[in-house]
Amino acid sequence: MGILEKIAEIEREISRTQKNKATEYHLGLLKAKLAKYRQQLLEPGGKSTSKGEGFDVMKSGDARVALIGFPSVGKSTLLGTLTSTKSECAAYEFTTLTCIPGVIEYNGAKIQLLDLPGIIEGAAQGKGRGRQVIAVARTADMVVMMLDATKSRVQKDLLTAELESVGIRLNKRRPNIYFKQKKGGGISFNSTLPLTKCNEKLVQMILHEWKIFNAEVLFREDCTSDEFVDVILGSRVYMPCLYVYNKIDQISIEEVDRLAREPSSVVVSCNMRLNLDYLLEMIWEFLALVRVYTKKRGEKPDFDDGLILRRGCTAEHVCHVIHRTMVDTFKYGLVWGTSVKYSPQRIGLQHLMNHDDVIQVVKKYSEGSFFTRRILRAADGRTEGLDLYEMNTDPLAVVVITSGTRGDRLLFRYPNTEPVNHGVFEKSKGSNPYAVKVTEDILSNKEPVTSCIRDNTLVGFSDSILANLLAAKQDLCRKPFDLKIDDVRFVGYPMSLDTSKSKPGAHRIISFNITFVLRANVTSSVIQCYTDLVKQITVAIHHEEGRCQYLTSQAKIMLSIHDEVAALPEDSGESPYAVILQKSSLARCLQTIFEDLGQTGLVHLFINKWIEIRFCLPHKIHQIPDSSSMLKIEPEIIQRCLECLRPYHGVLLLMEKQAIQDSLPVDCSPALSRLITVWSPLQSLQVLSQEADLPLSQVFHIVGHLVYWGKATIIYPLCETNVYVLSPVANTYVDSDLSEEFNSLFSLSLCAQLSEFSYPVKLRESKDVLNPTKQQDQKVRIVVWMLQHRLLIQLHTYVIFCPPTSRRLKKMSDDMCRSSGMPMVPEEESVSISDIASVNSDESLALSYQGTSQFSKSPSSDGSLASEDRFWPLHDEMSGLSKEEKDCILDIPAAKNLEDLKLFTKLFPYFRGDHHLEEIMYYENLHRSQLLALLDKFRSILITCQYEDPATSFTHMDHHQKT
């Protein structure tokens, strides 16, 4: 008896057996045998004598959909309608004899649609090449079952049964059963809930039928014996199925409604192209696809080419789709869309993405690498920002070179590392022709290292090479010195000396060059800052040389130490630079400068205990903590921010008053000390100038000085109407140093306090009126502390004039009607509550008593022109508006009030998105209530948005917003 006969016999036995409590074990065994024989039928063990032609095609696109149905139900017609592929269509059955692929382009995704030949009853046993058709369906992501709406429901049941018999489970999920075969120990059966459809005895009988005697079984849900057999086989395919009823144009509307209400069903007509758009929506929904857009730093999102992923995907899946190595370099991401609470929101790899989300990936870079990045606006996600960079601005070394009667000499270098031969600077060693050659030396192929930086230290340059490279001639003195070699850069300021005062016969120094060694990829502003520093040092040493022969005495000490160390045996290993640090004051000053630049960026010392050196490296001071790295800001950005400084701005000291006072030099300006004394974050610069009795221009200069040196930052004076939100670069780690400092100061959790500013919040809204005044004052101190550490940013409201497009469209429609000779339909008049309130306001009544006529609620074109001629000359700034824009302003009920119209025309130049409310209030001397009332009256043609003032933050400055 063959397999087909055994299957038929078991099916007859199942149909004859009654289903009750006594026969459930017998039926379970029969079903297990049936599944076993069907598995053997699908996967024959013997070798086939001839290989038949298959239907499978190469899988392409973002998803695959298989069209399955009986012959002549419209599969080929649907393929030709939804795709550009043409499949043969005819009135007879079995028109399609092979698999024909097509591509559906929908929502940016490419969905492969397979038109399979029609299957008949018994296809699972191989009738009508049904095995090949079903084998292709198993590789699809979804099945679209085409049904004829004019035929009975039996076609759906027959197709479902054929697919079920070959292991394709439609619209079902995998059973939650844990099954694992073991080498011994018998069968271990457990369940996490009471079972009503299966029991331990039945499970053991099924396993014995499959010759499984050692296994571990755990039921996590109430499953049937058939589902347990599916778990044992492990080859079942679970996929969604959409039932599509074609030819609805041939049945009644009641029958169409009944079919459309069935679960997972869609009714269409391929010939008449009915409901095909809804079919595409359902295919997209059943495939569980989502589209995610990517965005580069400083550019707009790429909405033309989205990434297609499955529902439930995370940012890690997005990185894998972009490039397989992006996960390793992933730092964080910025997401705009429905999956975040505010846009943009900083996310990690496990963040779940939603449909139509936009993601920007920020990668990690190794130390010293240069890149440009854009910090986005926190409120509205606009891409105007500042070029920030993450790079190492610390010096690699400092070198002292002199040129004189003893030639070019390197007197001192720090750090005091021994020169190592690397790359192109490798010195060839003399070889003994009689030496024995070792095999390992011959076979070893050591590649030369071309980098001049190792462990943040200069290597590969010997003392003699540095002396020859950095010794400047007379014509290069008193000029900036900049030399780039491979990946390092030498920055100095050579200075020549007057040799007429030197003693005859003594060693004379003609010129000297103090040089800082930097990385070659530093920006020009970093080079300029180091040039200014080395110029200060050089000029101070030159002054002391003329006053007391300071350089000559220090050079004598250094040269004597070099001679002493050179006289020692070669294996002594003593470095002359360590000894020089102990005996030379100039060497110790350079060491202090080098270490201060690497740690704080602030240099303050005295050369020869006489000439004061003060220097600030703004790239090191103005840093934005960004998780694992620090973003540094160019000085040009600081200068642009200071150019936007206005009298209504305030200043926030980043240190205590007393600490700043103590750090000031003895001969500092009294105005600086007086301004720091009267400082308050609640007062504007104009008020501070009055309190300190200083001109406003001088206050601007002092504030700019404090900001440049990292002692203060620009803010808007603290008040209850200020709006704050969490900074996009805020350090929100629970175990960070900031959290510990915040907890020690306020005994509160920093993350809990920051969570209150996840959305833009007014300062008065963050207060609790039920708490005592002391706690409310603490809340203000907390906000000040967060602003000092750049955890919060302040948002300002900007107003933009945006006329509605309905009037413009209405005008175009009227023009088309006139040209075609069609009658124009007048608009219906409508009266709103705001209209009545505006007409019946006190101002309108006052104008009526004065004899001013009121406008009608739907003015005609002639009336609008008359109104325009009468009121628009009130302000010259409105002359650039078109007639439609002026008409839409006059249609506002508040425009009927002459005072409101005057104020609107006066403030109209500010409604371009370049001025926030506080700036308008300052320049026009308005109260906030007046301005907000006007905006409310004209709210239908004005839109407001919130983002930062360019002067209050270095990381969110608009280049075009300068007044």
ABEGO torsion letter per residue (X at the ends): XBAAAAAAAAAAAAAABBBBAAAAAAAAAAAAAAAAAAAAAABBABBBABBBBBABBBBBEABBBBBBEBBGAGAAAAAAAABABBBBBBABBGABABBBBBBBBBGGBBBBBBBBBBBBBGAAAGBGGAAAAAAAAAABABBBBBBBAABBAAAAAAAAAAAAAAGBBBGBBBBBBBBBBBABGEBBBBBABBBAABBAAAAAAAAAAAGBABBBBBBABBBBAAAAAAAAAGABBBBBBBBBBBGAAABBAAAAAAAAABBGBBBBBAAAGBGAAAAAAAAAAAAGBBBBBBBBBGBBBBAABBBBBBBGBBAAAAAAAABAAAAAABABBBBBEAABABOBBBBBAABBBBBGBBBBBBBBBBBGBBBBBBBBBAAAGBABBBBBBBBBABBABBBBBBBBAAEBBBABBOBBBBBBBBEAABBBBBBBAABBBBAAAAABBBBBBABABBGGBBBGBBAAAAAAAABBBAAABGBBBBBBBEABBBBBBBBBBBAAABBBGBBBBABBBBBBBBBAABBAAAAAAAAAAAAAAAAAAAAAAAAAGAAAAAAAAAAAAAAAAAABBAAAGBBAAAAAAAABAAAAAAAAAAAAAAAAGBBBBBBGGABBBBBBBAAAABBBBBEABBBBBBAAAAAAAAAABBAABBBBBABBAAAAAAABBAABBAAAAAAAAABBAABBAAAAAAAAGBBAAAAAAAAAAAAAAGABBBBBBBBAABBBBBBAABBABAABAAAAAAAAAAGBBAAAAAAAAABBBBAAAABBAABBAAAAAAAAAAAAAAAAAGABBBBBBBBBBBBBAAAAAAAAAAAAAAAAGBBBBBBBBBBBAAAAAAAABAAAAAAAAAGBBBBBABBBAAAAAAAAAAAAAABAAAAABBAAAAAAAAABAAAABAAAAAAAAAAAAAAAGABBAAAAAAAAGBBAAAAAAAAAAAAAABBBBBBBBAAABAABBBAABBX
